[in-house]
Amino acid sequence: MEQLAQCRRSQLMNTVTGVRVPNKNLAAALGALTGLVSLIAMIRLVSGAFSHGMSAFAWIAILLAMVPWIGYAAWRGRHGHLNRRGAVAVLLLNLVGCVVVWLFVLGPVLALACSLAAFAVIWVSDWPPRRPAGDERFVRIEELRRTDD
């Protein structure tokens, strides 16, 4: 029981604030939402180039590029150590992207930028925690050779 409590404490310390998103499925959903905002923005961006609707090739190209992106963003969100503040930031960026994509001529581009920023928050949350400053440091080969002599 003590090991379980210690493991949970060490997992909480892997985040900046020490407070993680309590549900990994919520973090995965935020990642999938980030990918979906990208998909909608790409469809809107490409559809602006066609006057009579998008061609089948355009649909296939978009779906082949963006469906794996949705899966990767969801996996990265589930795998990361997203804290609550980061989750709120991702959600707000995605909501802004969903609104902006329909409003302006440059809306799809702004929505892609919001989605990229949301993914950056998810991606940074997956970085390994910093090592505590202490006795551990990198040693040069020359220093090792001096101690052998």
N, C-alpha and C positions, 0 to 999 in steps of 0.2 A: 504494500500500500504506500509506503514511504517512497519507493522508487517511482511509482506512478505520479505522485504529487511533485517529485523533483523533476520528472520528465516534462510535466505540464508547465512548471515554472520556467524551465529552460526554453521551451517552445515559445512562451510569451515574451521572453527577453530577446527573441530573434527579430522583433519588430522595433521600429524607432520609438513608438510610444508605449510599447508593452501591451497594447490592446489589439488583438487580432479580430478579423471578421469571424463571428462565431460559427458560421456555416460555410463549408467549402463549396456547397452547391450554390450559395448566393454569390460567392466570388466567381464561380464558373459562369453563372448567369450574367454577371457584369461583363466578363470577358466576351461572352457570346453577343451581348448587346453592343459592345464595341465593334465587333465584326459585322453585325447587322447594319449599324450606322454606316460603315464603310461600303457595304453592299448597296444600300439604298442610294448613297451619294454617287457611287460609280454608275448605277443604272441611270440616275438623273443626269449625270455628266455626259454619258455616252448618248443618251436619248436626245440630247440637244443637238447632236450632229446630224440627225435623221429627220426628214420632214414628214415621212409617211410611216413612222414607227421603226423600231430597230430591226435589223436583219437577224436571221437565225445565227449567223456567224458571230455577231456582236453579243447575242445572248449567251452563246456557248463560251465565248472567250471570257466574258465577265464571270459567269458561273464557275468556270474552271479555275479562275484566279481567286475568286472571293469565297467560295464555299470552304476550301481548305483553310483560308485565313480565319474564317469564323471559328472553325474547330481549333486552330492553333491558339487564337486569342482566348477561347474558353479554357483550353488546357493550361495555358500560362496563368490565367486567373485562378484556376483551382490549385495549381502547383505552387503559386507564390505565397507570400506571407503578407497579404494585403491587410492593412489596419483599417479601422473604421473611418478615420479621416481620409485616407486614400480611397476607400470605397465611395464615400460621399463625393469626392472630387471626380471620380470616374463616372458616377451616375449623373452629376451635373453637366460634365462635358458631353456625355452622350445625349442628355436631354436638349442641351443647346444645339448640338448637331442635328437632332431630329427636327427641331423647329426651324433652324436656319436653312436646311436643305430645301425647304419648300417656299421660302420667302423671297430670296433675291436671285439675281442672275448668277452671281458668284456663290450662291448658297451651297451647291455641291462641293465646291473647293473648300469653303469654310467648314463644311461638315466633315470632309476628309481630314482637315487639320484638327478639328475637335476629336475625331476618332483616333488620330495619331497621338495626340496629347494624352488621351485616356489610356491608350495602350502603353505609352511611355510610363505612366504612373504604375500600371500593372507590372511592367517589365522591371522597373526599378525596385519594386517591392520584392522581387524574386532574387535580388542580389544577395550573396551570402553576408551574414552580419560581420561587422568590423571586428578584427582581433583586438583584444585589450592590449594597450601599450605595456610592455614589460620587458622581461629578460630575453624573450624570443626576438631574434633579428636575423637578417640574411648575413651570411658569412662569405667572404671572398676566399677563393682557392688559395691565394697567397698567405692568408692568415692561417689556414690549416697547415700549409707546408712549413711555416715557421715553427709551429708547435711540435711538429714531428722531428725537426732537426736537433 
